[in-house]
């Protein structure tokens, strides 16, 4: 079982920045060999892929955040981050961290992950 704890959400003005953190705890596959992802769910919309980082450090992003968001990880700290710059009102959502211990390589899909965090809310005002 793996527990994911997210933090770093909040209220920010358009153009501002936030850094989300996700710490992994538990007895799942060693964090350093797990793929990690960030998804978000805006009000009235389905949960959608934002970014992913593989165990080897490859990164993937949805088109709308390329050049603004950066995902990174520190295996020694069992933590993954999402640095979000130049935030826009359309980035407003609850952001979820996800953990794939089976290395499905289905980074963009909700079913590609085994564990999820509780979510952290990001609100971007115009």
N, C-alpha and C positions, 0 to 999 in steps of 0.2 A: 504494500500500500504506500502511496506517495501523497503527501499533502503539499499543495502549492499555496503560498501566501503572497499576494500582490500588495503593493503600496505605491504611493507617489501620485495618485490622481488628485484632482482639484479643479478649481475654477481659474481660468486664465483668459486674458484678452487675446483676440486675434493677433497673430504675429508673434505671440509669446512661445515659451518652451516649457515642457515638462519632461521628467525622466521617470518612467515606471520601472519598478523592480519586481522581481518574482523569485522568491526563495523556495527551494525544494527540500522537503524533509521526508524521511521514511525509509522503507526497505525495498524500494523498487530497484530496477536496473540502475547501475551506477550512473550518476548524473552525467559524467563525462562521456558516456556512450549513448546518451539519449538525445533525440531531436526535440527542440523546443519551439513553440509557436506563440504568437499573439493574435488574438481575434478581438473583434469588437461588435457590440450590438447597440445600434442606435434605436431610439424610441420608435416603436411600431415596425421595426425591420428585423430581418433574420440576422443571426450571428454570422459575421463575415471575416474572412482571412485578412490579416494585416501584414504580418511578417513571420519569418521562421529562420532558425539557425540550426544547422545540422551538428551532429557530434564532432564533425571534422572542421566546422567553422564556415561552411558555405551558407550564404544568406539569400533569402528570397523575399520579395515585397510585392504587395499589390500595387498596381500602377499609380493609384491616387496618392500614395505616400512616398514614392521614389524620389530621392533627392531631399526629402524633408525628415524622414524617420531613419533611425539606425538601430539595428538589433545587435546585441553583443552578449557575451557570456563569460563567466569566470568559473571554471570547474572547481577550483579550490574552495570557492565560496558557495558552490551549488546555487548560483544565482544567474539569472538572465535579465537584461535590461532592455528597455525600449526608449531611446532618446527621441523625443518628438519636438521638432523645431518648426517655426513658421506655421503654427497651428491655425486652422481655419474653423469657422463655426460648424462645417460639415464633419469635422473630426469628433464632434460631441457624441459620446457613447460610453457604455460600460465596456472596459477593456478586460479581457480574460487571458490568462496565461495557460498554456497547455503543454502536456508532456507526453511524448511518444516513446515508450520503452521498447517497442517492437521494431523500430526502424522501418516503418512502412514506406517511408519516402513519399507519403501523400500529404505534403506540407499544406496544401490549400484547403484540405477537406476536414470538416469537423470529425468525421469518423476515422481520421488518421491519427487520433490522439487517445490516450488511455485515461489521463487524469486532467482535471481542470481546477483552476483556482476559483475563488468566490467572486472575483471581479473588483475592479476599482473604477470609480466614475470620473470621467473627464468631461468638463463643460467648457466650451470655448465661446466667449461672448464676442459679439461684433462691435 
